[in-house]
Amino acid sequence: MERQSRAAAGAYQLLVIPLLTEGGRRDHVDRVLLVDVPEVVQVERLMRRDGVSREQATASLAAQATRAARLAMADDVIENTGRAEDLEARAAELHGQYLRLAAGGR
């Protein structure tokens, strides 16, 4: 992943690392972006996606880092519970911020 990132074009790259918090390493990234939802939404989405029971979904999430731990590690957060337009607006806002950061701005 690091080799691919160094070879990639563009002002910045987004690396999708689902278990970053569990791995405890963030030394190879400049910022952490978390796409977040409340735990109850996580459970519902997992049940729908995987066709599992509430108990199975809850157990699966319990084996991962807590939401609080992920939020504590995040520099930026996209809340993914609203309308698609809100999600797109937040992504566009962060894109502008990341372009400024990549250009050496603040």
C-alpha positions as CSV (number, residue, x, y, z in Angstrom):
1,M,0.0,0.0,0.0
2,E,2.8,2.4,0.8
3,R,4.6,1.6,-2.4
4,Q,1.4,2.2,-4.4
5,S,0.8,5.5,-2.6
6,R,4.2,6.8,-3.4
7,A,3.7,5.9,-7.0
8,A,0.2,7.4,-7.2
9,A,-0.5,10.7,-9.0
10,G,-2.6,13.5,-7.5
11,A,-2.2,16.0,-4.7
12,Y,-3.1,13.5,-2.0
13,Q,-4.3,9.9,-1.6
14,L,-7.0,8.3,0.5
15,L,-6.0,4.9,1.9
16,V,-8.9,2.7,3.0
17,I,-7.6,1.0,6.2
18,P,-10.6,-0.5,8.0
19,L,-8.5,-1.8,11.0
20,L,-6.2,1.2,11.4
21,T,-7.3,1.8,15.0
22,E,-6.9,-1.9,15.9
23,G,-3.4,-2.0,14.4
24,G,-2.4,1.0,16.4
25,R,-0.2,2.4,13.6
26,R,-0.8,5.7,12.0
27,D,2.9,6.6,11.4
28,H,2.5,6.1,7.6
29,V,-0.4,8.6,7.2
30,D,-0.7,12.3,7.7
31,R,-4.3,12.4,8.7
32,V,-7.1,10.0,9.6
33,L,-10.5,10.5,8.1
34,L,-13.3,8.5,9.8
35,V,-16.7,7.9,8.2
36,D,-18.8,7.6,11.3
37,V,-22.3,6.5,12.3
38,P,-23.8,5.8,15.7
39,E,-23.4,2.2,16.9
40,V,-27.1,1.5,16.6
41,V,-26.8,2.4,12.9
42,Q,-23.7,0.2,12.5
43,V,-25.7,-2.7,13.9
44,E,-28.7,-2.2,11.6
45,R,-26.5,-1.8,8.5
46,L,-24.4,-4.9,9.4
47,M,-27.6,-6.9,9.9
48,R,-29.0,-5.7,6.6
49,R,-25.7,-6.2,4.6
50,D,-24.7,-9.6,6.0
51,G,-28.2,-11.0,6.8
52,V,-27.1,-11.7,10.4
53,S,-29.0,-11.4,13.7
54,R,-28.7,-8.4,16.0
55,E,-26.7,-10.6,18.4
56,Q,-24.2,-11.6,15.7
57,A,-23.9,-8.0,14.5
58,T,-23.3,-6.7,18.0
59,A,-20.7,-9.5,18.6
60,S,-18.9,-8.6,15.4
61,L,-18.7,-5.0,16.3
62,A,-17.6,-5.8,19.8
63,A,-14.5,-7.5,18.4
64,Q,-13.5,-4.2,16.7
65,A,-12.1,-1.0,18.2
66,T,-14.8,1.1,19.9
67,R,-16.4,4.0,18.2
68,A,-14.8,6.2,20.9
69,A,-11.4,4.9,20.0
70,R,-11.9,5.5,16.3
71,L,-13.2,9.0,16.9
72,A,-10.2,9.7,19.2
73,M,-7.8,8.7,16.4
74,A,-9.6,10.7,13.7
75,D,-8.5,14.1,12.5
76,D,-11.6,14.5,10.3
77,V,-15.0,13.0,10.5
78,I,-17.8,12.5,8.0
79,E,-21.1,11.7,9.7
80,N,-22.9,9.3,7.4
81,T,-26.4,9.3,8.7
82,G,-28.0,12.2,6.8
83,R,-28.9,12.9,3.2
84,A,-26.7,12.1,0.3
85,E,-26.4,15.8,-0.4
86,D,-25.0,16.4,3.1
87,L,-22.4,13.6,2.6
88,E,-21.3,15.0,-0.7
89,A,-21.0,18.6,0.7
90,R,-18.8,17.3,3.6
91,A,-16.7,15.3,1.2
92,A,-16.2,18.4,-1.0
93,E,-15.3,20.5,2.0
94,L,-12.7,18.0,3.1
95,H,-11.4,17.7,-0.5
96,G,-10.7,21.4,-0.5
97,Q,-9.0,21.2,2.9
98,Y,-6.8,18.3,1.7
99,L,-5.8,20.2,-1.4
100,R,-4.8,23.2,0.6
101,L,-2.8,21.0,3.0
102,A,-1.1,19.2,0.1
103,A,-0.1,22.5,-1.3
104,G,1.5,23.5,2.0
105,G,-1.4,25.7,3.2
106,R,-3.5,25.5,6.3
